[in-house]
Amino acid sequence: MPVIPPPNPLPPELAAIRDTVTRLFESRIMGEIGGYEARRTFPRPLIRAMGEAGLFGAAFPEKLGGTDLGFMAVAVISEEISRLRPDLGYCMNLQAMTCPFTILNWGTDEQAARFVPPLIGGERIGAFMLTEPGGGSDPAGAMKARAVRDGDTYRISGSKQWITFAHEADTAVLFAKTDPSAGHRGITAFVIEPRSAPGYRADPIAMRNLSPVLSSCAVFFDEFAVPAANRLGAEGEGFRIAMNALEFGRLTVSARLVGAAQGCLDHAAAYARERVVGGQAIGRYQMVQALIADMAAEIAAARALVRELAETMDAGAPANRIASLAKYFASRAAKTAVANATEIFGGYALADEYPISMFKGFIEMLNVGEGSSNVQRVLIAEDALGYKDANRASLPARKFRPRAAAE
Ligand SMILES: Cc1cc2nc3c(=O)[nH]c(=O)nc-3n(C[C@H](O)[C@H](O)[C@H](O)COP(=O)(O)OP(=O)(O)OC[C@H]3O[C@@H](n4cnc5c(N)ncnc54)[C@H](O)[C@@H]3O)c2cc1C
């Protein structure tokens, strides 16, 4: 439990889900993850345990193995995981949102029935393959990966960059151009099964301060074959699908930022109470208190925005505007939290004994994921100036309404 109780309390059903996460992590995951890191092996059994505990299924119907609880539960689970282990927060994007949810939202019933249950059950590892080396902020302009139709198959060639879990992925959503002359209207989405398939290679990118096992990769396709039956949506619909996936992904990323920020606050508050300098705990010094107060206030405000985003999604209303506001502000709150925690820990912020530098790495990473802070600011400002309605292309969930909303 947080050292400082969050000022935005949860209703009992959601508090119970958060407690399920806390129990699983404290009783098993926190104790075992270090062993995987030491052996440099991917923690499949831990991801399976998270799936079995129902952590990935909140935005999926029961008939696909989900829990039907809705997006607020997704936010609560994402936050609690990232408060404890920000690296495992990745799973909420890849096992619970951008990969399986995009398949549910845009795939046929057959595609959803085949691919979704093993992803949200944690049996198969998911990935989302949009970004290319030419720049993630303009995915349509940068996209060079090609998909060429050849009878009942598409052949994919090209490369992707920063693809999390690509070295272990069993199932992935991939975007490639079927018509390079048609700009963003020439992009098509596919479900692929890349692991050990010919024409596929994924090389983990070395990143100091991030997890040694939960890697992001450079990915190369060489005439990689995808059955035409695995196309998601129509040819040319891929850009719309990608933007919609990122809108839903902003919920998990924002909640993960709030969780990582709360983790910084928990550790900083505990340290400030214990660390005695000049005859008293440093938490008694007003300047240290100012740092703590700024962290707590910004985290509470960011959490309120994330909950408004989840409520909007649960209501089936357009969410792009609030998604940008939540993601941008959660990123700011998390940057404040890690900067202030670093200040409070003094030299010990750098010691591996404390997790502050690990939190810093993930907060920086989450700042760019699902649209960088600058990209969110462009969307927010153009909306506020009346140039472009941020919700103009927002598409609520097409095939999922939480049980509570349907009652
Ligand atoms: C650890 C990690 C994991 C990731 N996992 C995945 C994944 O699983 N799948 C996936 O598809 N992608 C993934 N990404 C990619 C991520 O989405 C991109 O890094 C992000 O979109 C930014 O792209 P970029 O890094 O190429 O930066 P660039 O697009 O090169 O941008 C660089 C800087 O320029 C700014 N900028 C760019 N355009 C504008 C503009 N128009 N106005 C103002 N400023 C601008 C940006 O805000 C940024 O500050 C991951 C990235 C990281 C670091």
The ligand as an ORCA input file, in Angstrom:
! r2SCAN-3c Opt
* xyz 0 1
  C      11.494      2.096    -24.578
  C      10.586      2.360    -25.735
  C       9.597      1.428    -26.066
  C       8.790      1.631    -27.189
  N       7.886      0.658    -27.575
  C       7.220      0.782    -28.756
  C       6.394     -0.275    -29.249
  O       6.227     -1.324    -28.608
  N       5.801     -0.131    -30.465
  C       5.952      0.999    -31.225
  O       5.377      1.061    -32.326
  N       6.730      2.045    -30.781
  C       7.357      1.947    -29.576
  N       8.147      2.991    -29.115
  C       8.334      4.148    -29.969
  C       7.718      5.433    -29.427
  O       6.343      5.434    -29.669
  C       8.456      6.570    -30.152
  O       9.748      6.664    -29.546
  C       7.728      7.876    -30.077
  O       6.618      7.835    -30.938
  C       8.643      9.041    -30.491
  O       9.275      8.745    -31.707
  P      10.868      8.945    -31.880
  O      11.530      8.331    -30.709
  O      11.220      8.459    -33.235
  O      11.061     10.508    -31.766
  P      10.911     11.575    -32.947
  O       9.621     11.374    -33.666
  O      12.178     11.553    -33.735
  O      10.835     12.915    -32.115
  C      11.992     13.491    -31.474
  C      11.579     14.758    -30.747
  O      11.008     15.696    -31.671
  C       9.720     16.099    -31.219
  N       8.811     16.302    -32.362
  C       8.621     15.494    -33.425
  N       7.665     15.991    -34.243
  C       7.240     17.149    -33.666
  C       6.272     18.137    -34.009
  N       5.501     18.020    -35.095
  N       6.109     19.192    -33.189
  C       6.843     19.314    -32.048
  N       7.793     18.416    -31.686
  C       7.982     17.353    -32.462
  C       9.224     14.951    -30.351
  O       8.251     15.386    -29.413
  C      10.501     14.506    -29.672
  O      10.709     15.339    -28.553
  C       8.926      2.832    -27.952
  C       9.885      3.790    -27.582
  C      10.709      3.562    -26.490
  C      11.750      4.587    -26.158
*
